[in-house]
């Protein structure tokens, strides 16, 4: 956190310029909650000038803060603050979301690219990411700051209808649906999610739908419900390498189980594009990443994205390494050689990544011809 060190007395404090001190290494939540920076779910993190001044210049090594184990922020993760652009379409979407009580990751994360993503352009499709089944998860993964509870509030029965009505009226061509885990429900919420997808396709058949889904505790009936719902991209994140899975993810989220989910979704619906994401910087080795990629390809996964793990709050897992942009490029090239349909790799890439959605849109449209 940033603290101001003042000289003795209020009068002296006014005369002297406050000194900015970086007491503890910065976490993602420090910047989001301060109101001085923005976190974008899809691509970027933006920090204020004061934060940039507070972080010492990178000198070739990433050092530990004195008295703390957190790594200093590297230069490639520091960006100038950019305010989100606003247009008629974005304003209309915001009003409608509020009226229908729908949540989007774009707004929850105060993403500065919201205007670009929702507004679209001639060479970039409009995209949005909606979060379903509430904001409380039944699992407690150590990298995630989503609220957890054994028995979250019941599902909103109007959510599928409200979501499909809203999206059908938007100008978006590609929608990403994501959700929390709901182990408290017999089917993990599969029927609820399936109904949402089917209503969206009914009201706007040309809409392309990607779902970032839970593992449904490995239940094949639930997986099949979503794989045959009409969605276009079935996404489920492996998150990390096999050795680190018990440490990083909730005990119910097992490495082999996630692979089986992705494999079975493809078996049920071979035309589906399957997608997953890997966080780097948690202490994984190169050989472990290669083994994970080999497992994904043997499970017929089509798309993989790589992003830097960012510590959400001081209560979550520490960042073990800031992976350089050059290393991310190496993983992109390595993955492409393995035969993945598409790879997105970069420090601030997330599983919902606009460039990837644009590429996948073209792939899906070509398949429909």
C-alpha positions, 0 to 999 in steps of 0.5 A: 500500500502507498503511505504518505510520510509527513514531517512533524506538525500539520503546518510543516506537513503543508509546507513540505511535499509528501514523500511517497513510500512503497511499503509493501509490494503492490497487489492487484487489489491495491490498484483497483481499490485505490481508484487511481488505476483500472484493471481490465479483464481482457488485456490491460492494467493501468496505473496512475502517475503517482504509482509509477513514481513510487515503483523504482526503476527496473534494473535487470532483476526483480527484487523482493520488497524488504520485509515482504515476499512479494515481487516488485512490479516489472516495467512491462506491467506499468501502463498509463491510465486511459479513460474508457471511451463512451458512445451511444451504443455503450451508454445504451448497454449500460442502462439496459444492464442496470435495468435488467440487473445483469452483471458483466465482468467488463463493468465489475473490473472497471475495464478501460477498454469497455468502450472499445469492446462494446462499441466495436469498429470496422475491423473489430467486432463488438464483444461483451462478457456477462457473468451468470449465476450470481457473484458468489462461488462455492469454491475457494481457489487461492488465485481468485478473489470472487466471494465464496460460500457453501450455499450462495443465494438461489439462482435468478429464474429470470436471468436466462430470459433477461440475458437473452433479451438484452443481448439480442438487442445489442449490436454485439456479434460475439458474447462471452458468458462466464459463471461461478461454480455452483456445487450446491446445485444438483447439476452445477447450474447446467440447466440454467446455463443451457437455457440461457444459451438456447434463448440467446440463439433463438432470439439472435441465431447469428450470435456467436457464443463462448461459455467459460464454464465450471467443471461440473464436478466432472459430471458428463450429463451436465457437460453434455447439456452445455456442449449440445446447447448451441454454443460455439466455443466451450471454454474451461480453464486448466489454470496451472500445471499438474503439480501446482493444481492442488496448491492453486485451485480448490481441491474439487478442481482437479487437473485430470478432471479438467482435461476430461471435461474438455475432452468429453465436450469435444467428443459430444460435439466435434464441431465445438471449439474447445478453449482453455487458459494457463496462468504463468508466474506461480512457480511452474517449470518449462518442462511442466508447461510443455507437459501441460500443453501436450496433455491439452493437445491429446485432449483435443483442445483447440485454443490456449491462452497464456497470461501472467498471474496477478495477486488479487489481494494480500490474502491470495497466492504470491507471484513467484515470477514476473514472466517477460513478454519475450517468454510469453512470445516463446510459449506462443510459438511453441504452442502453435507448433503443437497444432493449436488452432489459436494461441494468445499469449502475453502478460496481460492476456486473459481467457476472454481476449478480444483479439482471439474472439475476432479470430475465432469469429472468422473461423466459425463463420467459415465453418458455417459456409 
